[in-house]
Structure formats: C-alpha cells, structure tokens
Amino acid sequence: MFNILDKSEIMNLNEFGKELQKHRKEQKISQTKLCEDLNISRATLSSLENGRGEIGFRKILQIIDYLGYEFSLKEKSLFPTLEDLRDE
C-alpha cells in the first residue's frame, strides 16, 4: 500500500509529489527513465513532484504502480493514531 505519510490525514499535492520523488530516487530511477517507460512528459512529472501542474488520476496510479506501490483507501478511525498522540 502507498501509505505516504503514515498519518490519517489527506496530504496536499505538494506533499504527495515530494513523496513520489523520494520513492523514485530511493529506487535510483531517473525522471527520464520513468517518463519514457510510462509515456509521460518529463515536464509533467517534474510539475507533479514539485506540487504544480495537473496530471490525471490514472497517470498517478500508473506512477505509483511503476514504483512498486498500490493506492488504497481506508476508513478513517474514530481514534487517534499513535503518531497523532506523539504530535500533541
């Protein structure tokens, strides 16, 4: 599962892009390689990684899958997580 921040909150596009970039770099995948393999422009990927621009949800799912993750929705708990309690 692509559990980006390990928190129960929805992240903004900038945080999401930075996490994608982090996972891509950890796997030593260049922007050029990813873009060639998924047939997207480097400018589009760069914009996404920097929290700008528009990209379709289907392309986002393809990028997540390419990096070896999956997207998952889960019901929000009524109780705070351990991370929430530590942040207080």
Secondary structure by P-SEA (a helix, b strand, c coil): ccccccccccccaaaaaaaaaaaaaaacccaaaaaaaacccaaaaaaaaaccccccaaaaaaaaaaacbbbbbbcccccccaaaaaac
